[in-house]
Amino acid sequence: MKLVTINHPGSIHLGVKLENNVFDITEALKAFPEEGIPTDIMSVIAHSETVIPALERYIARVLEGATAESPYLLDESQVSYGPCVTNPGKIICVGLNYRKHAEETNAAIPQYPILFNKFSNTIASHGDDIPLPNRVTSQVDYEAELVIVIGKQAKYVSKEQALSHVFGYCNVNDLSARDLQMRTQQWLLGKSCDKFSPLGPYLVTADEVGDPNQLTISCTVNGETRQNSHTSDMIFHCDEIVSYISQHMTLSPGDIILTGTPEGVVLGKPVDQRVYLKDGDVVTIAIEKLGSLTNRMVDEQV
């Protein structure tokens, strides 16, 4: 199942991406009320074992009488998206997790996952304009990344059991202000500016994705391919990441893990060839089976 959040004036609706359109669960419930059908993404993540089958049955029932004019069937081009995970409890990031990316930045291959965090102020949506905080940085870089979304509490889980605790996956652009990131040994400042983690457009359940380390991943800027790689190049694969983090902290439903970026970022180029993101640049992150996440960069207006 491909889940989405839909921005409505004053509210967020839960939706499901179908083959030809988006099914607005919240809108459908007005015409076809049913107990036990959630209207927000976090409830689906937290209770997936019972909720996903209920959603599948509900959508099938409602679609039997649907027409092209049904208000709960939306043309995707008209959907205003919200973040596909609206309220993550933790935002955990893995740095230098692609072998070729470590090599392009002349960094040593990590012996353990390098972990840092971001905050909820960084969450944004597919289609959002992303403000470039030009008062404090001129070096904003893109990073195409696969996100793991936790679906079951995980503590001290083995590598073999780790992916059974995953609800699904989505795209993120882990935007990074390189001058702020490298100012000190702690990367947090350069990673945590407002809207520096757009997510989406879809949250795809794990059963649809299969092996998360067998996916193509790319980034384009204004249509030019900058990153073109494969999640098999991760140094620490998704099962290792979930297991490792769970040894040190409890992972809860709705926590998200950003798994690192492949080669091709601006930082990996020679200094005289680095052209960082600027006002008007359009960045698209695409991962196999997860769709495409597109955002435009704009100068911050304060």
C-alpha positions in Angstrom: 0.0 0.0 0.0 1.2 3.5 -0.8 -0.1 5.9 1.9 -0.2 9.7 1.6 -1.2 12.7 3.5 -3.3 15.3 1.8 -3.3 19.0 2.7 -6.8 20.4 3.1 -7.6 23.9 4.4 -7.3 23.6 8.2 -6.7 19.8 8.2 -4.7 16.9 7.0 -6.5 13.9 5.3 -5.3 10.4 5.0 -5.1 9.0 1.5 -4.0 5.9 -0.4 -2.3 6.1 -3.9 -4.2 3.9 -6.3 -3.2 3.0 -9.8 -4.9 6.0 -11.5 -5.8 8.4 -8.6 -5.6 9.1 -4.9 -8.3 7.7 -2.6 -9.1 10.3 0.2 -10.0 8.1 3.2 -11.1 11.1 5.3 -13.4 12.3 2.6 -14.9 8.9 1.9 -15.7 8.4 5.6 -18.1 11.3 5.3 -20.2 9.4 2.8 -19.5 5.9 4.0 -18.8 5.9 7.7 -17.2 2.9 9.3 -15.8 2.2 12.8 -12.1 1.5 13.1 -10.9 3.2 9.9 -8.1 5.7 10.8 -7.9 9.2 9.4 -4.2 9.9 10.1 -1.0 8.3 9.0 0.5 7.9 12.5 -2.4 5.7 13.6 -1.9 3.5 10.6 1.8 3.1 11.4 1.2 2.4 15.1 -1.6 -0.2 14.4 -0.7 -1.6 11.0 -1.4 -5.3 11.6 -5.1 -4.6 12.1 -5.5 -1.3 10.3 -4.0 -2.2 6.9 -6.4 -5.1 6.3 -9.3 -2.9 7.4 -8.3 -0.2 5.0 -8.0 -2.6 2.1 -11.5 -4.0 2.8 -13.0 -0.5 3.2 -11.4 0.9 0.0 -12.6 -2.1 -2.0 -16.2 -1.7 -0.6 -16.4 2.0 -1.4 -14.9 1.6 -4.9 -17.7 -0.7 -5.9 -20.0 2.3 -6.2 -17.5 4.9 -7.1 -17.7 7.1 -10.2 -15.2 9.5 -11.8 -17.0 12.3 -10.0 -16.7 10.8 -6.5 -15.3 13.5 -4.2 -13.0 11.0 -2.5 -11.2 10.0 -5.8 -8.6 12.7 -6.6 -6.5 13.3 -9.6 -2.9 13.1 -8.3 -2.0 16.3 -10.1 -4.5 18.2 -8.0 -3.3 16.8 -4.6 -1.5 19.0 -2.2 0.7 16.7 -0.2 1.6 16.7 3.4 4.6 15.0 4.9 4.1 11.2 4.5 5.2 10.8 8.1 3.6 13.8 9.9 4.9 13.4 13.5 8.0 11.2 13.8 9.1 10.7 17.4 12.8 10.4 16.5 14.6 11.5 13.4 17.8 9.5 13.3 20.3 9.9 10.5 23.3 7.7 9.4 26.3 9.6 8.0 28.8 8.4 5.4 26.9 5.2 4.8 27.6 4.7 1.1 31.0 3.5 0.2 31.4 5.6 -2.9 30.2 8.7 -1.1 32.8 8.2 1.7 35.5 7.8 -1.0 34.4 11.0 -2.9 34.7 13.1 0.3 38.0 11.5 1.3 36.5 10.1 4.5 37.5 6.8 6.1 35.1 4.0 5.8 33.2 3.9 9.2 33.7 0.9 11.5 30.3 1.7 13.1 27.3 3.6 11.9 27.8 7.3 12.3 24.6 8.6 13.9 23.2 12.1 14.3 19.7 13.5 14.6 17.4 16.1 13.1 14.3 17.7 14.6 10.7 18.1 13.7 11.2 21.6 12.3 13.0 20.0 9.3 10.0 18.0 8.2 8.4 19.2 4.9 6.3 17.8 2.0 6.6 16.9 -1.6 5.9 20.1 -3.5 6.9 22.5 -0.8 9.2 25.4 -1.4 12.3 25.0 0.7 13.7 28.2 2.2 17.4 28.6 1.7 18.6 30.3 5.0 20.9 32.7 3.2 21.6 34.9 6.3 23.7 32.0 7.7 24.8 29.8 4.9 25.6 29.9 1.1 26.4 26.1 0.9 23.2 24.1 0.9 23.7 20.7 -0.6 21.2 18.0 -1.7 21.3 14.4 -0.4 19.0 11.6 -1.9 18.2 9.1 0.9 16.1 6.1 1.7 14.0 6.5 4.9 13.2 3.5 7.1 9.9 4.0 9.0 9.6 1.9 12.2 6.3 0.1 12.7 6.9 -2.0 15.8 8.8 -1.3 19.0 12.4 -2.5 18.6 14.8 -3.0 21.4 17.8 -5.3 21.2 16.6 -6.9 18.0 18.9 -9.1 15.9 19.9 -8.3 12.4 17.8 -11.3 11.2 14.6 -9.9 12.9 15.2 -6.2 12.3 13.2 -5.7 9.1 10.1 -7.3 10.7 10.0 -4.1 12.9 9.8 -1.8 9.8 6.5 -0.4 8.6 7.7 0.9 5.3 10.0 3.3 3.4 9.9 6.7 1.8 12.2 9.3 0.0 13.9 12.2 1.8 16.1 15.0 0.7 18.5 15.3 3.6 19.4 18.9 2.9 22.7 20.0 4.4 24.3 23.4 4.9 27.9 22.3 4.5 29.6 25.4 6.0 27.5 25.1 9.1 27.9 21.3 9.2 31.7 21.5 9.1 32.0 24.5 11.4 32.4 22.1 14.4 32.8 18.4 14.9 29.1 18.1 15.4 27.0 18.0 12.2 23.7 19.0 13.7 23.6 22.7 12.9 24.1 22.2 9.2 21.4 19.5 9.1 18.6 21.1 11.1 17.5 24.3 9.4 13.8 24.7 8.7 12.3 22.3 6.1 15.6 20.5 5.6 13.9 17.0 5.5 11.1 17.0 2.9 9.5 13.5 2.9 7.4 11.7 0.4 5.3 11.7 -1.7 4.4 8.2 -0.5 4.9 6.0 2.5 5.2 2.6 0.9 4.6 -0.5 3.1 7.5 -2.9 3.5 5.7 -5.7 1.7 5.6 -3.7 -1.6 9.3 -2.7 -1.3 10.9 -6.1 -0.6 14.6 -5.9 -0.1 15.4 -2.2 0.7 19.0 -2.7 -0.3 18.1 -3.6 -3.9 16.7 -0.2 -5.1 18.0 2.4 -7.5 18.3 5.9 -6.1 18.9 9.2 -7.8 18.8 13.0 -7.5 18.3 15.5 -10.3 18.7 19.3 -10.1 16.9 21.2 -12.7 16.6 18.0 -14.7 20.4 17.3 -14.6 21.3 14.0 -12.9 23.6 14.6 -10.0 23.3 11.3 -8.1 22.6 7.9 -9.7 23.3 4.9 -7.5 21.9 1.8 -5.7 21.1 1.1 -2.1 23.3 -2.0 -2.3 26.3 0.4 -2.0 25.3 1.1 1.7 28.2 0.2 4.1 25.6 -0.7 6.8 22.5 -2.2 5.2 19.0 -1.5 6.5 18.8 -4.6 8.7 22.1 -3.8 10.3 21.1 -0.1 10.9 17.9 -1.0 12.7 19.5 -3.7 14.8 22.5 -1.5 15.7 20.3 1.5 16.8 18.0 -0.8 18.8 20.9 -1.9 20.9 21.3 1.6 22.2 17.8 3.0 22.3 14.2 1.8 21.9 12.8 2.4 18.5 9.1 3.2 18.5 6.4 3.2 15.8 6.7 6.4 13.7 10.4 6.9 14.3 12.3 7.5 11.1 15.8 6.6 10.1 17.6 8.4 7.2 20.0 5.9 5.9 22.7 8.0 4.2 23.3 9.3 0.7 25.3 8.0 -2.3 28.0 9.7 -4.3 27.4 12.8 -6.4 26.8 15.5 -3.8 28.3 19.0 -4.3 30.6 18.4 -1.3 32.2 15.6 -3.2 33.4 17.8 -6.1 36.7 19.7 -6.2 36.4 23.1 -4.4 36.5 25.1 -7.6 33.7 23.1 -9.1 31.2 23.2 -6.2 27.9 25.0 -7.1 25.5 24.8 -4.2 21.7 25.1 -4.4 20.3 28.5 -5.2 17.0 30.3 -5.5 14.8 28.6 -8.1 16.6 25.3 -8.3 14.2 22.3 -8.5 15.5 19.1 -6.8 14.0 15.7 -7.4 14.8 12.6 -5.3 13.7 9.3 -6.9 14.0 5.8 -5.4 12.7 2.7 -7.1 9.2 1.7 -5.9 8.9 4.9 -3.8 8.0 7.5 -6.5 9.7 11.0 -6.8 10.0 13.8 -4.3 10.3 17.2 -5.8 11.0 20.6 -4.1 11.9 24.0 -5.3 14.6 26.0 -3.4 13.7 29.7 -2.7 15.6 32.4 -0.9 14.3 32.7 2.7 12.1 35.7 3.2 12.3 37.0 6.8 
